[in-house]
Amino acid sequence: MNADGFLKLIRQYTDIQELTPEILHSFIEKIVVHHRENVFGEMMQKVEIYYKMIGYVELPEMSRQEKESYMKSFGYTEADRSA
């Protein structure tokens, strides 16, 4: 892990107006997409993003209510989730 190097990289992009492939390539080492699976009636798919110099950062689990609120804020409906 190289947090100092990552912070130097971040400082290069203090005023991003558009997320470009070049910016993504600067920050991301690799993305691992796992198979979709049905967990208690809900389709789940784990995605791991490995950042350059710091590796994989695991985000905390969201409650069902938090997930629904998040989905609603982006305009997704229950029908979208089952499609």
Secondary structure, 3 states (H helix, E strand, C coil): CCHHHHHHHHHCCCCCCCCCHHHHHHHEEEEEECCCEEECCEEECCEEEEECCCEECCCCCCCHHHHHHHHHHCCCCHHHHHC
